[in-house]
Amino acid sequence: MNADQVEGVEQGIFVKLQEEFGKLFGSPEKQGKEVGKQIFGNAKKIYGDAKEAIKNAGKHG
């Protein structure tokens, strides 16, 4: 697992927690901001996954 994958997963977990706190305390604005951050975290993980796949393809090809 590379740094981008780890960062993406960490951010996704952190944002999900913030989103749940927003739901718990009734803050729709906070929930909306967290969804955007969650999308960014998922994109970061996908980017890391792609980098890892390219790195592994070079080893096997």
Distance bins in CASP14 RR format, pairs under 12 A and 6 or more apart:
PFRMAT RR
TARGET T0000
AUTHOR 0000-0000-0000
RMODE 2
METHOD distances of the structure
MODEL  1
1 7 0 0 0 0 0 1 0 0 0 0 0
1 8 0 0 0 0 0 1 0 0 0 0 0
1 9 0 0 0 0 1 0 0 0 0 0 0
1 10 0 0 0 0 0 1 0 0 0 0 0
1 45 0 0 0 0 1 0 0 0 0 0 0
1 48 0 0 0 0 1 0 0 0 0 0 0
1 49 0 0 0 0 1 0 0 0 0 0 0
1 51 0 0 0 0 0 1 0 0 0 0 0
1 52 1 0 0 1 0 0 0 0 0 0 0
1 55 0 0 0 0 0 1 0 0 0 0 0
1 56 0 0 0 0 0 1 0 0 0 0 0
2 8 0 0 0 0 0 1 0 0 0 0 0
2 9 0 0 0 0 0 1 0 0 0 0 0
2 44 0 0 0 0 0 1 0 0 0 0 0
2 45 0 0 0 0 0 1 0 0 0 0 0
2 47 0 0 0 0 1 0 0 0 0 0 0
2 48 1 0 1 0 0 0 0 0 0 0 0
2 49 0 0 0 0 1 0 0 0 0 0 0
2 50 0 0 0 0 0 1 0 0 0 0 0
2 51 1 0 1 0 0 0 0 0 0 0 0
2 52 1 0 1 0 0 0 0 0 0 0 0
2 53 0 0 0 0 0 1 0 0 0 0 0
2 54 0 0 0 0 0 1 0 0 0 0 0
2 55 1 0 0 1 0 0 0 0 0 0 0
2 56 0 0 0 0 0 1 0 0 0 0 0
3 9 0 0 0 0 0 1 0 0 0 0 0
3 10 0 0 0 0 0 1 0 0 0 0 0
3 44 0 0 0 0 1 0 0 0 0 0 0
3 45 0 0 0 0 0 1 0 0 0 0 0
3 47 0 0 0 0 0 1 0 0 0 0 0
3 48 0 0 0 0 1 0 0 0 0 0 0
3 51 0 0 0 0 1 0 0 0 0 0 0
3 52 0 0 0 0 0 1 0 0 0 0 0
4 10 0 0 0 0 0 1 0 0 0 0 0
4 11 0 0 0 0 0 1 0 0 0 0 0
4 40 0 0 0 0 0 1 0 0 0 0 0
4 41 0 0 0 0 1 0 0 0 0 0 0
4 42 0 0 0 0 0 1 0 0 0 0 0
4 43 0 0 0 0 1 0 0 0 0 0 0
4 44 1 0 1 0 0 0 0 0 0 0 0
4 45 1 0 0 1 0 0 0 0 0 0 0
4 46 0 0 0 0 1 0 0 0 0 0 0
4 47 1 0 1 0 0 0 0 0 0 0 0
4 48 1 1 0 0 0 0 0 0 0 0 0
4 49 0 0 0 0 1 0 0 0 0 0 0
4 50 0 0 0 0 1 0 0 0 0 0 0
4 51 1 0 0 1 0 0 0 0 0 0 0
4 52 0 0 0 0 1 0 0 0 0 0 0
4 55 0 0 0 0 0 1 0 0 0 0 0
5 11 0 0 0 0 0 1 0 0 0 0 0
5 12 0 0 0 0 0 1 0 0 0 0 0
5 41 0 0 0 0 0 1 0 0 0 0 0
5 42 0 0 0 0 0 1 0 0 0 0 0
5 43 0 0 0 0 0 1 0 0 0 0 0
5 44 0 0 0 0 1 0 0 0 0 0 0
5 45 1 0 1 0 0 0 0 0 0 0 0
5 46 0 0 0 0 1 0 0 0 0 0 0
5 47 0 0 0 0 1 0 0 0 0 0 0
5 48 1 0 1 0 0 0 0 0 0 0 0
5 49 1 0 0 1 0 0 0 0 0 0 0
5 50 0 0 0 0 1 0 0 0 0 0 0
5 51 0 0 0 0 1 0 0 0 0 0 0
5 52 1 0 0 1 0 0 0 0 0 0 0
5 53 0 0 0 0 0 1 0 0 0 0 0
5 55 0 0 0 0 0 1 0 0 0 0 0
6 12 0 0 0 0 0 1 0 0 0 0 0
6 13 0 0 0 0 0 1 0 0 0 0 0
6 41 0 0 0 0 0 1 0 0 0 0 0
6 44 0 0 0 0 1 0 0 0 0 0 0
6 45 0 0 0 0 1 0 0 0 0 0 0
6 48 0 0 0 0 1 0 0 0 0 0 0
6 49 0 0 0 0 0 1 0 0 0 0 0
6 51 0 0 0 0 0 1 0 0 0 0 0
6 52 0 0 0 0 0 1 0 0 0 0 0
7 13 0 0 0 0 0 1 0 0 0 0 0
7 14 0 0 0 0 0 1 0 0 0 0 0
7 40 0 0 0 0 0 1 0 0 0 0 0
7 41 1 0 0 1 0 0 0 0 0 0 0
7 42 0 0 0 0 0 1 0 0 0 0 0
7 43 0 0 0 0 0 1 0 0 0 0 0
7 44 1 0 1 0 0 0 0 0 0 0 0
7 45 1 0 0 1 0 0 0 0 0 0 0
7 46 0 0 0 0 0 1 0 0 0 0 0
7 47 0 0 0 0 1 0 0 0 0 0 0
7 48 0 0 0 0 1 0 0 0 0 0 0
7 51 0 0 0 0 0 1 0 0 0 0 0
8 14 0 0 0 0 1 0 0 0 0 0 0
8 15 0 0 0 0 1 0 0 0 0 0 0
8 16 0 0 0 0 0 1 0 0 0 0 0
8 37 0 0 0 0 0 1 0 0 0 0 0
8 38 0 0 0 0 1 0 0 0 0 0 0
8 39 0 0 0 0 0 1 0 0 0 0 0
8 40 0 0 0 0 1 0 0 0 0 0 0
8 41 1 0 1 0 0 0 0 0 0 0 0
8 42 1 0 0 1 0 0 0 0 0 0 0
8 43 0 0 0 0 1 0 0 0 0 0 0
8 44 1 0 1 0 0 0 0 0 0 0 0
8 45 1 0 1 0 0 0 0 0 0 0 0
8 46 0 0 0 0 1 0 0 0 0 0 0
8 47 0 0 0 0 1 0 0 0 0 0 0
8 48 1 0 0 1 0 0 0 0 0 0 0
8 49 0 0 0 0 1 0 0 0 0 0 0
9 15 0 0 0 0 0 1 0 0 0 0 0
9 16 0 0 0 0 0 1 0 0 0 0 0
9 38 0 0 0 0 0 1 0 0 0 0 0
9 41 0 0 0 0 1 0 0 0 0 0 0
9 42 0 0 0 0 1 0 0 0 0 0 0
9 44 0 0 0 0 1 0 0 0 0 0 0
9 45 1 0 1 0 0 0 0 0 0 0 0
9 46 0 0 0 0 0 1 0 0 0 0 0
9 48 0 0 0 0 0 1 0 0 0 0 0
9 49 0 0 0 0 0 1 0 0 0 0 0
10 16 0 0 0 0 0 1 0 0 0 0 0
10 17 0 0 0 0 0 1 0 0 0 0 0
10 37 0 0 0 0 0 1 0 0 0 0 0
10 41 0 0 0 0 1 0 0 0 0 0 0
10 44 0 0 0 0 1 0 0 0 0 0 0
10 45 0 0 0 0 1 0 0 0 0 0 0
11 17 0 0 0 0 0 1 0 0 0 0 0
11 18 0 0 0 0 0 1 0 0 0 0 0
11 34 0 0 0 0 0 1 0 0 0 0 0
11 36 0 0 0 0 0 1 0 0 0 0 0
11 37 1 0 0 1 0 0 0 0 0 0 0
11 38 1 0 0 1 0 0 0 0 0 0 0
11 39 0 0 0 0 0 1 0 0 0 0 0
11 40 1 0 0 1 0 0 0 0 0 0 0
11 41 1 0 1 0 0 0 0 0 0 0 0
11 42 0 0 0 0 1 0 0 0 0 0 0
11 43 0 0 0 0 1 0 0 0 0 0 0
11 44 1 0 0 1 0 0 0 0 0 0 0
11 45 0 0 0 0 1 0 0 0 0 0 0
12 18 0 0 0 0 1 0 0 0 0 0 0
12 19 0 0 0 0 1 0 0 0 0 0 0
12 20 0 0 0 0 0 1 0 0 0 0 0
12 34 0 0 0 0 1 0 0 0 0 0 0
12 35 0 0 0 0 0 1 0 0 0 0 0
12 36 0 0 0 0 0 1 0 0 0 0 0
12 37 1 0 0 1 0 0 0 0 0 0 0
12 38 1 0 1 0 0 0 0 0 0 0 0
12 39 0 0 0 0 1 0 0 0 0 0 0
12 40 0 0 0 0 1 0 0 0 0 0 0
12 41 1 0 1 0 0 0 0 0 0 0 0
12 42 1 0 0 1 0 0 0 0 0 0 0
12 43 0 0 0 0 0 1 0 0 0 0 0
12 44 0 0 0 0 1 0 0 0 0 0 0
12 45 1 0 0 1 0 0 0 0 0 0 0
13 19 0 0 0 0 0 1 0 0 0 0 0
13 20 0 0 0 0 0 1 0 0 0 0 0
13 34 0 0 0 0 0 1 0 0 0 0 0
13 37 0 0 0 0 0 1 0 0 0 0 0
13 38 0 0 0 0 1 0 0 0 0 0 0
13 41 0 0 0 0 1 0 0 0 0 0 0
13 42 0 0 0 0 0 1 0 0 0 0 0
13 45 0 0 0 0 0 1 0 0 0 0 0
14 20 0 0 0 0 0 1 0 0 0 0 0
14 21 0 0 0 0 0 1 0 0 0 0 0
14 34 0 0 0 0 1 0 0 0 0 0 0
14 37 0 0 0 0 1 0 0 0 0 0 0
14 38 0 0 0 0 1 0 0 0 0 0 0
14 40 0 0 0 0 0 1 0 0 0 0 0
14 41 0 0 0 0 1 0 0 0 0 0 0
15 21 0 0 0 0 0 1 0 0 0 0 0
15 22 0 0 0 0 0 1 0 0 0 0 0
15 30 0 0 0 0 0 1 0 0 0 0 0
15 31 0 0 0 0 0 1 0 0 0 0 0
15 32 0 0 0 0 0 1 0 0 0 0 0
15 33 0 0 0 0 1 0 0 0 0 0 0
15 34 1 0 1 0 0 0 0 0 0 0 0
15 35 0 0 0 0 1 0 0 0 0 0 0
15 36 1 0 0 1 0 0 0 0 0 0 0
15 37 1 0 1 0 0 0 0 0 0 0 0
15 38 1 0 1 0 0 0 0 0 0 0 0
15 39 0 0 0 0 1 0 0 0 0 0 0
15 40 0 0 0 0 1 0 0 0 0 0 0
15 41 1 0 0 1 0 0 0 0 0 0 0
15 42 0 0 0 0 1 0 0 0 0 0 0
15 44 0 0 0 0 0 1 0 0 0 0 0
15 45 0 0 0 0 0 1 0 0 0 0 0
16 22 0 0 0 0 0 1 0 0 0 0 0
16 23 0 0 0 0 0 1 0 0 0 0 0
16 31 0 0 0 0 0 1 0 0 0 0 0
16 34 1 0 0 1 0 0 0 0 0 0 0
16 35 0 0 0 0 0 1 0 0 0 0 0
16 36 0 0 0 0 0 1 0 0 0 0 0
16 37 0 0 0 0 1 0 0 0 0 0 0
16 38 1 0 0 1 0 0 0 0 0 0 0
16 41 0 0 0 0 0 1 0 0 0 0 0
16 42 0 0 0 0 0 1 0 0 0 0 0
17 23 0 0 0 0 0 1 0 0 0 0 0
17 24 0 0 0 0 0 1 0 0 0 0 0
17 30 0 0 0 0 0 1 0 0 0 0 0
17 34 0 0 0 0 1 0 0 0 0 0 0
17 37 0 0 0 0 0 1 0 0 0 0 0
17 38 0 0 0 0 0 1 0 0 0 0 0
18 24 0 0 0 0 0 1 0 0 0 0 0
18 25 0 0 0 0 0 1 0 0 0 0 0
18 27 0 0 0 0 1 0 0 0 0 0 0
18 30 1 0 0 1 0 0 0 0 0 0 0
18 31 0 0 0 0 1 0 0 0 0 0 0
18 32 0 0 0 0 0 1 0 0 0 0 0
18 33 0 0 0 0 1 0 0 0 0 0 0
18 34 1 0 1 0 0 0 0 0 0 0 0
18 35 0 0 0 0 0 1 0 0 0 0 0
18 36 0 0 0 0 0 1 0 0 0 0 0
18 37 1 0 0 1 0 0 0 0 0 0 0
18 38 0 0 0 0 1 0 0 0 0 0 0
19 25 0 0 0 0 0 1 0 0 0 0 0
19 26 0 0 0 0 0 1 0 0 0 0 0
19 27 0 0 0 0 1 0 0 0 0 0 0
19 28 0 0 0 0 0 1 0 0 0 0 0
19 29 0 0 0 0 0 1 0 0 0 0 0
19 30 1 0 0 1 0 0 0 0 0 0 0
19 31 1 0 1 0 0 0 0 0 0 0 0
19 32 1 0 0 1 0 0 0 0 0 0 0
19 33 0 0 0 0 1 0 0 0 0 0 0
19 34 1 0 1 0 0 0 0 0 0 0 0
19 35 1 0 0 1 0 0 0 0 0 0 0
19 36 0 0 0 0 1 0 0 0 0 0 0
19 37 0 0 0 0 1 0 0 0 0 0 0
19 38 1 0 0 1 0 0 0 0 0 0 0
19 39 0 0 0 0 0 1 0 0 0 0 0
20 26 0 0 0 0 0 1 0 0 0 0 0
20 27 0 0 0 0 0 1 0 0 0 0 0
20 30 0 0 0 0 0 1 0 0 0 0 0
20 31 0 0 0 0 1 0 0 0 0 0 0
20 34 0 0 0 0 1 0 0 0 0 0 0
20 38 0 0 0 0 0 1 0 0 0 0 0
21 27 0 0 0 0 1 0 0 0 0 0 0
21 30 1 0 0 1 0 0 0 0 0 0 0
21 31 0 0 0 0 1 0 0 0 0 0 0
21 34 0 0 0 0 1 0 0 0 0 0 0
22 28 0 0 0 0 1 0 0 0 0 0 0
22 29 0 0 0 0 1 0 0 0 0 0 0
22 30 1 0 1 0 0 0 0 0 0 0 0
22 31 1 0 1 0 0 0 0 0 0 0 0
22 32 0 0 0 0 1 0 0 0 0 0 0
22 33 0 0 0 0 1 0 0 0 0 0 0
22 34 1 0 0 1 0 0 0 0 0 0 0
22 35 0 0 0 0 0 1 0 0 0 0 0
23 30 0 0 0 0 1 0 0 0 0 0 0
23 31 1 0 0 1 0 0 0 0 0 0 0
23 32 0 0 0 0 0 1 0 0 0 0 0
23 34 0 0 0 0 1 0 0 0 0 0 0
23 35 0 0 0 0 0 1 0 0 0 0 0
24 30 0 0 0 0 0 1 0 0 0 0 0
24 31 0 0 0 0 0 1 0 0 0 0 0
25 31 0 0 0 0 0 1 0 0 0 0 0
26 32 0 0 0 0 0 1 0 0 0 0 0
27 33 0 0 0 0 1 0 0 0 0 0 0
27 34 0 0 0 0 1 0 0 0 0 0 0
28 34 0 0 0 0 0 1 0 0 0 0 0
28 35 0 0 0 0 0 1 0 0 0 0 0
29 35 0 0 0 0 0 1 0 0 0 0 0
30 36 0 0 0 0 0 1 0 0 0 0 0
30 37 0 0 0 0 0 1 0 0 0 0 0
31 37 0 0 0 0 0 1 0 0 0 0 0
31 38 0 0 0 0 0 1 0 0 0 0 0
32 38 0 0 0 0 1 0 0 0 0 0 0
32 39 0 0 0 0 0 1 0 0 0 0 0
33 39 0 0 0 0 0 1 0 0 0 0 0
33 40 0 0 0 0 0 1 0 0 0 0 0
34 40 0 0 0 0 0 1 0 0 0 0 0
34 41 0 0 0 0 0 1 0 0 0 0 0
35 41 0 0 0 0 0 1 0 0 0 0 0
35 42 0 0 0 0 0 1 0 0 0 0 0
36 42 0 0 0 0 1 0 0 0 0 0 0
36 43 0 0 0 0 1 0 0 0 0 0 0
37 43 0 0 0 0 0 1 0 0 0 0 0
37 44 0 0 0 0 0 1 0 0 0 0 0
38 44 0 0 0 0 0 1 0 0 0 0 0
38 45 0 0 0 0 0 1 0 0 0 0 0
39 45 0 0 0 0 0 1 0 0 0 0 0
39 46 0 0 0 0 0 1 0 0 0 0 0
40 46 0 0 0 0 0 1 0 0 0 0 0
40 47 0 0 0 0 0 1 0 0 0 0 0
41 47 0 0 0 0 1 0 0 0 0 0 0
41 48 0 0 0 0 0 1 0 0 0 0 0
41 49 0 0 0 0 0 1 0 0 0 0 0
42 48 0 0 0 0 0 1 0 0 0 0 0
42 49 0 0 0 0 0 1 0 0 0 0 0
43 49 0 0 0 0 0 1 0 0 0 0 0
43 50 0 0 0 0 0 1 0 0 0 0 0
44 50 0 0 0 0 0 1 0 0 0 0 0
44 51 0 0 0 0 0 1 0 0 0 0 0
45 51 0 0 0 0 0 1 0 0 0 0 0
45 52 0 0 0 0 0 1 0 0 0 0 0
46 52 0 0 0 0 0 1 0 0 0 0 0
46 53 0 0 0 0 0 1 0 0 0 0 0
47 53 0 0 0 0 0 1 0 0 0 0 0
47 54 0 0 0 0 0 1 0 0 0 0 0
48 54 0 0 0 0 1 0 0 0 0 0 0
48 55 0 0 0 0 1 0 0 0 0 0 0
48 56 0 0 0 0 0 1 0 0 0 0 0
49 55 0 0 0 0 0 1 0 0 0 0 0
49 56 0 0 0 0 0 1 0 0 0 0 0
50 56 0 0 0 0 0 1 0 0 0 0 0
50 57 0 0 0 0 0 1 0 0 0 0 0
51 57 0 0 0 0 0 1 0 0 0 0 0
51 58 0 0 0 0 0 1 0 0 0 0 0
52 58 0 0 0 0 0 1 0 0 0 0 0
52 59 0 0 0 0 0 1 0 0 0 0 0
53 59 0 0 0 0 0 1 0 0 0 0 0
53 60 0 0 0 0 0 1 0 0 0 0 0
54 60 0 0 0 0 0 1 0 0 0 0 0
54 61 0 0 0 0 0 1 0 0 0 0 0
55 61 0 0 0 0 0 1 0 0 0 0 0
END
